[in-house]
């Protein structure tokens, strides 16, 4: 099937229009990328100027204690507690007959 002269005439007339359409499509793609880039730039500038709320800080290395120090502190606490118990025993009056006899006869 051969191309008729009328078909060529129609194609040549539309050639200018097709070129403009393809150029507009390319420009639309570039324009869309430019808009997306400017939106990203605007968001990043906004994030730089906004102070975000801080979250609770979890335990870090500054809150860790040395095992030797904690063991020494625990031993001191226990010895203080033992001394306080022994001093309490001296102050309490105990009746030898109270609480030692159990009546099982009923």
C-alpha positions as CSV (number, residue, x, y, z in Angstrom):
1,X,0.0,0.0,0.0
2,X,1.6,3.2,-1.2
3,X,1.2,6.6,0.4
4,X,-1.0,8.9,-1.6
5,X,-0.1,12.6,-2.1
6,X,-3.1,13.7,-0.2
7,X,-1.9,11.7,2.8
8,X,1.5,13.4,2.6
9,X,-0.2,16.8,2.4
10,X,-2.1,16.0,5.6
11,X,0.9,14.8,7.4
12,X,3.0,17.9,6.5
13,X,0.2,20.2,7.7
14,X,0.0,18.4,11.1
15,X,3.8,18.2,11.4
16,X,4.0,21.6,13.1
17,X,1.2,20.7,15.5
18,X,2.8,17.4,16.4
19,X,6.1,19.1,17.1
20,X,4.4,21.5,19.5
21,X,2.6,18.7,21.3
22,X,5.9,16.8,21.9
23,X,7.6,19.9,23.0
24,X,4.8,20.6,25.5
25,X,5.0,17.1,26.9
26,X,8.8,17.4,27.5
27,X,8.3,20.8,29.1
28,X,5.5,19.5,31.3
29,X,7.8,16.8,32.6
30,X,10.6,19.3,33.3
31,X,8.1,21.7,34.9
32,X,6.8,18.9,37.1
33,X,10.3,18.0,38.3
34,X,11.0,21.7,39.0
35,X,7.8,22.0,41.1
36,X,8.7,18.8,43.0
37,X,12.3,20.1,43.6
38,X,11.0,23.5,44.9
39,X,8.5,21.7,47.2
40,X,11.3,19.6,48.7
41,X,13.5,22.7,49.2
42,X,10.7,24.5,50.9
43,X,10.0,21.5,53.3
44,X,13.7,21.2,54.2
45,X,13.9,25.0,54.9
46,X,10.8,24.7,57.1
47,X,12.3,21.7,59.0
48,X,15.5,23.7,59.7
49,X,13.6,26.5,61.3
50,X,11.2,24.4,63.4
51,X,12.2,23.0,66.7
52,X,10.9,19.5,67.2
53,X,9.7,18.2,70.5
54,X,12.2,15.9,72.2
55,X,11.4,12.4,73.3
56,X,12.2,10.9,76.6
57,X,15.9,10.1,76.8
58,X,16.7,6.5,77.6
59,X,19.5,5.3,79.8
60,X,22.8,6.0,78.4
61,X,26.4,5.4,79.3
62,X,26.4,8.5,81.6
63,X,23.8,6.7,83.9
64,X,25.7,3.4,84.3
65,X,27.5,2.7,87.5
66,X,30.6,0.7,88.1
67,X,29.9,-2.7,89.7
68,X,32.5,-2.3,92.4
69,X,31.0,1.0,93.5
70,X,27.5,-0.3,93.6
71,X,28.6,-3.4,95.6
72,X,30.5,-1.3,98.1
73,X,27.4,0.9,98.5
74,X,25.1,-2.1,99.0
75,X,27.5,-3.5,101.7
76,X,27.5,-0.2,103.5
77,X,23.7,-0.1,103.4
78,X,23.5,-3.7,104.7
79,X,25.9,-3.0,107.6
80,X,24.0,0.1,108.6
81,X,20.8,-1.9,108.5
82,X,22.3,-4.7,110.6
83,X,23.5,-2.2,113.2
84,X,20.1,-0.6,113.4
85,X,18.5,-4.0,114.0
86,X,20.9,-4.9,116.8
87,X,20.4,-1.6,118.5
88,X,16.6,-2.1,118.2
89,X,16.9,-5.5,120.0
90,X,18.6,-3.9,123.0
91,X,15.8,-1.4,123.4
92,X,12.9,-3.9,123.3
93,X,11.6,-5.4,126.5
94,X,10.8,-9.0,126.2
95,X,8.7,-11.0,128.7
96,X,10.1,-14.6,129.0
97,X,6.7,-16.0,129.8
98,X,4.8,-14.3,127.0
99,X,4.2,-16.2,123.8
100,X,6.2,-19.3,124.8
101,X,3.5,-21.4,126.4
102,X,0.9,-23.0,124.2
103,X,-2.3,-24.4,125.8
104,X,-3.4,-27.5,123.8
105,X,-5.9,-28.8,126.4
106,X,-8.6,-26.8,124.8
